[in-house]
Amino acid sequence: MKLLRYGPVGQERPGILDSEGKIRDLSGIVDDLEGKWLADLSWTESLDPSTLPLVEGTPRLGPCVAGTGKFICIGLNFADHAAESGMEVPPEPVIFMKATSAIIGPNDDVVIPRGSTATDWEVELGIVIGKPAKHVSQKEALDHVAGYCVINDVSERDFQTKRSGQWTKGKSCDTFGPVGPWLVTRDDISDPQNLKMWLKVNGETMQNGSSATMVYGVAHVVSYLSDFMTLHPGDIISTGTPPGVGQGMKPPRYLKAGDVVELGIEGLGEQRQDVRSEG
C-alpha cells in the first residue's frame, strides 16, 4: 500500500495511491499519516482505495510522514561508499541525527545554504517506524517497521567535516531532507535488502546501487538503534548511501543553483528536486 500526503506546505492531507496511480483522499479515515496511525495499520486491511474521493489534478506531494520525532541516519553503511570517502567500514553502525526541520516533500526545491561550496547528494532507503521499539532482537525488528520510503540525505561536506564536532551540522540545513513520495507499507516490500537505488544530476547517472550491499541491513539497524533509544511511531531512519556521491569524485563535484536532482528506489517511487541558492 502506498500512503502519501498532498497539498500546500503545512496544509497536507493524507492520501493513498490507487491501482491506477491516482491519489485518493484518506482524510475521512485518518487525520494525518502520523505516529498514532502508523503504530497500528489494521485500518488499512479492509481499505478499498477505489471507494475513496479522487484527488483531481497533480497536487504537491508533502513528506510522506507527519510529526516525525526523530530523524536518525546511519553513516558509511555501504563498503564502497566508505572507500570513496576515504574511511574504514565501521565495526558498528555510525549514528548521527538530522534535524526534523530539514524535512521537505520529495519534489520541493533543495536550497544551497549561505556560505556553502560543497552541497552533495545521497540516495538512501528510509525506514519508517510503526510499533515502538526498545531492545528488540533482529528477528523481531521488522515487526516494528511501518514501511519504507525514498530519502535524499542532502549533505554540506565542509559543514560536515571541516567545521569541527559532529556530522549533524552538515546534514540539517533547511530542505536537506526530501522524504517520499510514498510510505510503502512493509507488506508490499518482500525484501528490503534487494532494492535498486539510483540518482541522477542533470540527467547524468551518479549513483547506481542496491540495498543488497548495505553493511548493516534494516533488521540490524532497527535492533541496534533500539538498544540506545526507544524508536517511536513516525520516526525515520535513513540507512546510508551507495557510492557515487559528489565528494568521492576526482575532483569533487557539488550541486549548484539550476541543477536538477532525480532519484528513486525500486518499488518506492521517485523524487525530483530543483536546486537553488538561499536568497
C-alpha positions in Angstrom: 0.0 0.0 0.0 1.4 3.4 -1.0 0.4 6.1 1.6 1.2 9.7 0.9 0.5 13.3 2.0 -0.6 16.0 -0.5 -1.3 19.7 -0.6 0.4 23.0 0.2 3.2 23.2 2.8 1.8 22.9 6.3 -1.7 22.0 5.0 -1.0 18.5 3.7 -3.8 15.9 3.8 -3.4 12.1 4.0 -3.9 10.1 0.8 -3.3 6.8 -0.8 -2.3 5.8 -4.3 -4.9 3.6 -6.1 -4.2 0.8 -8.6 -4.2 3.3 -11.5 -1.7 5.6 -9.8 -4.3 8.2 -8.9 -4.4 9.9 -5.5 -7.4 9.1 -3.2 -8.2 11.2 -0.2 -7.8 9.5 3.2 -8.9 12.3 5.5 -12.3 10.7 6.1 -10.5 7.8 7.7 -7.3 9.3 9.4 -6.5 12.9 10.2 -2.9 12.6 9.1 -0.1 10.0 8.5 1.5 10.5 11.9 2.7 8.1 14.5 -0.7 7.2 16.1 -1.9 5.9 12.8 1.3 4.1 11.9 1.6 2.2 15.2 -1.3 0.1 14.1 -2.0 -0.2 10.4 -5.0 -2.5 10.8 -7.2 0.3 9.5 -5.6 -0.3 6.1 -6.5 -4.0 5.9 -10.1 -3.6 4.5 -9.4 -0.4 2.7 -10.6 -0.2 -0.9 -8.9 2.9 -2.4 -11.4 3.0 -5.3 -14.2 3.9 -2.9 -12.3 7.0 -1.6 -12.7 10.5 -3.0 -10.5 11.1 -6.1 -8.0 14.0 -5.8 -8.1 16.0 -9.0 -5.0 17.3 -10.8 -1.4 16.9 -9.7 -1.1 18.4 -6.3 2.2 19.0 -4.5 3.3 15.9 -2.5 4.5 16.6 1.0 6.7 14.4 3.2 5.0 11.0 3.5 5.2 11.0 7.3 3.9 13.7 9.6 5.1 14.7 13.0 8.4 12.8 12.9 10.1 12.9 16.3 13.5 11.6 15.3 15.3 11.6 12.0 18.2 9.2 12.5 20.9 8.5 10.0 23.4 5.6 9.5 26.8 6.7 8.2 29.2 4.7 6.0 26.8 1.8 5.6 28.0 0.8 2.2 31.6 -0.5 2.0 32.2 1.0 -1.4 30.9 4.4 -0.3 33.1 4.3 2.8 36.0 3.6 0.4 35.2 6.6 -1.8 35.0 8.7 1.3 38.5 7.5 2.4 37.1 5.9 5.6 37.1 2.5 7.0 33.9 0.4 7.3 32.9 0.9 11.0 32.8 -2.1 13.3 29.3 -0.9 14.5 26.8 1.4 12.8 27.7 5.1 12.8 24.7 7.1 14.1 24.0 10.7 13.6 20.9 12.9 13.7 19.4 15.0 11.0 17.1 17.9 12.2 13.4 17.3 11.5 13.2 20.9 10.3 15.2 19.7 7.3 12.3 17.5 6.1 10.5 18.6 2.9 8.4 17.0 0.2 10.0 14.7 -2.4 9.8 17.3 -5.2 10.3 20.5 -3.3 13.4 22.7 -4.0 16.7 22.0 -2.4 18.2 25.2 -1.2 22.0 25.6 -1.0 22.7 27.3 2.3 24.5 30.6 2.7 28.3 30.0 2.7 28.1 26.6 1.1 30.5 25.4 -1.5 30.1 21.6 -1.0 26.4 20.6 -1.1 26.2 16.9 -2.0 23.5 14.3 -2.8 22.8 10.8 -1.3 20.0 8.5 -2.3 19.0 6.4 0.8 16.5 3.8 1.8 14.3 5.2 4.6 12.7 3.1 7.3 9.5 4.4 9.0 8.9 3.1 12.5 5.5 1.7 13.3 5.3 -0.1 16.7 7.5 1.4 19.4 10.9 -0.5 19.6 13.1 -0.8 22.6 15.7 -3.6 23.0 14.2 -5.6 20.1 16.1 -8.5 18.5 16.9 -8.6 14.8 14.4 -11.4 14.5 11.7 -9.1 15.9 12.9 -5.9 14.3 10.8 -5.8 11.1 7.6 -6.2 13.1 8.3 -2.7 14.3 8.6 -1.2 10.8 5.5 0.5 9.3 7.1 0.8 5.9 9.8 2.3 3.6 10.4 5.4 1.6 13.0 7.3 -0.5 15.2 9.8 1.1 17.8 12.3 -0.3 20.2 12.8 2.5 21.5 16.1 1.2 24.8 17.0 2.9 27.1 20.0 3.1 30.5 18.3 3.2 32.5 21.3 4.5 30.0 21.9 7.3 30.1 18.2 8.0 33.8 17.5 8.1 35.7 20.8 8.4 33.7 22.8 10.9 34.5 20.6 14.0 32.1 18.5 16.0 29.5 16.1 14.8 28.2 15.5 11.3 24.8 16.8 12.2 25.7 20.4 11.3 26.3 19.4 7.7 23.2 17.3 7.4 20.5 19.5 9.0 20.2 22.6 6.8 16.7 23.6 5.8 15.5 21.5 2.8 18.2 18.8 3.3 15.7 16.0 3.9 13.4 15.3 1.0 11.2 12.3 2.1 8.7 10.4 -0.1 6.9 10.3 -2.4 5.2 7.5 -0.6 5.3 5.4 2.5 5.2 1.9 1.1 3.8 -0.4 3.8 6.1 -3.3 4.9 3.8 -6.0 3.4 4.4 -4.5 -0.1 8.2 -4.9 0.1 9.1 -8.6 0.3 12.9 -8.0 0.8 14.2 -4.5 1.7 17.7 -5.8 1.2 17.2 -6.3 -2.6 16.1 -2.9 -3.9 17.8 -1.0 -6.8 18.8 2.6 -5.9 19.8 5.4 -8.3 20.4 9.1 -8.5 21.0 11.5 -11.4 22.1 15.1 -11.6 21.0 17.0 -14.8 20.2 13.6 -16.4 23.6 12.1 -15.7 23.6 8.9 -13.6 25.8 9.5 -10.4 24.6 6.6 -8.2 23.5 3.2 -9.3 23.5 0.7 -6.4 21.4 -1.6 -4.4 20.3 -2.1 -0.8 21.8 -5.6 -1.2 25.3 -4.1 -0.5 24.4 -2.5 2.8 26.9 -3.4 5.6 24.2 -3.4 8.3 20.7 -4.3 7.0 17.3 -3.0 8.0 16.7 -5.5 10.8 20.2 -5.0 12.2 19.8 -1.2 12.2 16.4 -1.2 13.9 17.6 -3.6 16.6 20.8 -1.8 17.1 19.2 1.6 17.5 16.6 0.3 19.9 19.3 -0.6 22.4 20.3 3.1 22.6 16.9 4.8 22.4 13.2 4.0 22.1 12.1 4.2 18.5 8.6 5.8 18.3 6.0 5.5 15.6 6.7 8.0 12.8 10.5 8.1 13.5 12.5 7.9 10.3 15.8 6.1 9.8 18.0 6.8 6.8 20.2 3.8 6.2 23.1 5.1 4.2 24.1 5.6 0.5 25.8 3.6 -2.2 28.9 5.1 -4.0 28.7 7.9 -6.5 28.4 11.0 -4.3 30.0 14.2 -5.4 32.6 14.2 -2.6 34.1 11.0 -3.9 34.7 12.3 -7.5 38.1 13.5 -8.6 37.9 16.4 -8.5 34.8 16.6 -6.2 31.6 17.8 -7.8 28.9 19.5 -5.9 25.5 20.9 -6.5 25.0 24.4 -7.8 21.9 26.6 -8.4 20.0 25.5 -11.5 20.9 21.8 -11.1 18.1 19.1 -11.2 18.4 16.1 -9.0 16.4 12.9 -9.7 16.5 9.8 -7.6 14.5 6.7 -6.8 14.4 3.3 -5.2 12.8 0.2 -6.8 9.2 -0.1 -5.6 9.3 3.1 -3.5 8.9 5.8 -6.2 11.0 8.7 -7.4 11.9 12.2 -6.4 12.9 15.3 -8.4 14.4 18.5 -6.9 15.4 21.8 -8.4 18.4 23.3 -6.7 18.6 27.0 -5.9 20.7 29.2 -3.7 19.5 30.7 -0.4 18.1 34.1 -1.1 
